[in-house]
């Protein structure tokens, strides 16, 4: 494997700090690609999409989304 681009907190905890933590190393500066977080779902997971969208709407409605 030549390169992996991954969310830093996830990569730090799972790849760098996991059982193979001594196998991999972070090199260079961390970079930010884009702004924020995305979510992707399989086409067949329609119920999960609805649950996610409902939850996101609740967080936006109660103001917690703007505080994060």
Secondary structure per residue as TSV (DSSP state, phi and psi in degrees):
chain	resnum	aa	ss	phi	psi
A	1	X	-	360.0	130.0
A	2	X	-	-93.8	-37.4
A	3	X	-	-154.6	147.0
A	4	X	-	-134.8	130.9
A	5	X	-	-109.3	121.4
A	6	X	-	-148.0	153.6
A	7	X	-	-53.5	126.3
A	8	X	H	-58.3	-49.2
A	9	X	H	-58.7	-38.1
A	10	X	H	-68.4	-47.0
A	11	X	H	-62.6	-40.5
A	12	X	I	-62.8	-43.2
A	13	X	I	-75.5	-40.0
A	14	X	I	-93.5	-45.0
A	15	X	I	-89.2	-51.4
A	16	X	I	-77.0	-31.5
A	17	X	S	-104.6	-0.8
A	18	X	S	-79.4	-169.1
A	19	X	T	-62.5	-23.5
A	20	X	T	-103.3	23.3
A	21	X	T	-57.3	-26.8
A	22	X	T	-84.9	-6.0
A	23	X	T	-85.8	-30.5
A	24	X	-	-115.9	156.1
A	25	X	-	-143.7	147.8
A	26	X	-	-86.3	133.2
A	27	X	-	-126.3	148.7
A	28	X	S	74.7	-172.9
A	29	X	-	-84.2	149.7
A	30	X	-	-74.0	148.2
A	31	X	-	-126.2	152.8
A	32	X	-	-107.5	122.4
A	33	X	-	-103.9	108.5
A	34	X	S	82.4	-165.4
A	35	X	S	-138.5	115.1
A	36	X	S	100.1	-158.6
A	37	X	-	-129.0	145.3
A	38	X	-	-115.3	162.3
A	39	X	-	-133.6	138.6
A	40	X	-	-130.3	144.3
A	41	X	-	-133.4	150.1
A	42	X	-	-69.1	148.0
A	43	X	T	-56.4	-34.0
A	44	X	T	-76.9	-9.9
A	45	X	-	-91.3	50.3
A	46	X	H	-61.1	-38.7
A	47	X	H	-65.2	-40.4
A	48	X	H	-64.5	-39.5
A	49	X	H	-61.3	-42.9
A	50	X	H	-64.1	-42.4
A	51	X	H	-61.6	-45.5
A	52	X	H	-61.1	-49.9
A	53	X	H	-62.4	-39.5
A	54	X	H	-63.3	-45.4
A	55	X	H	-63.6	-42.6
A	56	X	H	-62.9	-41.3
A	57	X	H	-61.9	-39.0
A	58	X	H	-65.0	-42.2
A	59	X	H	-65.7	-39.3
A	60	X	H	-67.7	-39.0
A	61	X	H	-68.3	-35.1
A	62	X	T	-90.3	2.4
A	63	X	T	90.1	-8.8
A	64	X	H	-66.2	-30.8
A	65	X	H	-61.6	-43.5
A	66	X	H	-70.9	-24.3
A	67	X	H	-81.6	-16.9
A	68	X	-	-89.3	360.0
